[in-house]
């Protein structure tokens, strides 16, 4: 009986923890990487959802990145660069509070790590 209670208790706790929703506000910030000349600002709130701003301050250029969907702490986006006809898909995940990883496929394939400026 003791083992049955312990098993039930463990299952209940794990199931409850698994259903906790991810806090997408953790993505908010100004992100930089050595792998790109562009900087990234991510803004999230429940009413407006996500806004991604990719910009290069030296050339005054921006890139259009749209959020396709987000679930379980992962954000899927599509980015188009009209100047060179690049079209890439990104899968963003938080590695830590100040580190963000994006796996990119399409016109470029690779993984980029961003560091939060603030």
Order of alpha helices (4+ residues) and beta strands (2+ residues): alpha-beta-beta-beta-beta-beta-beta-beta-beta
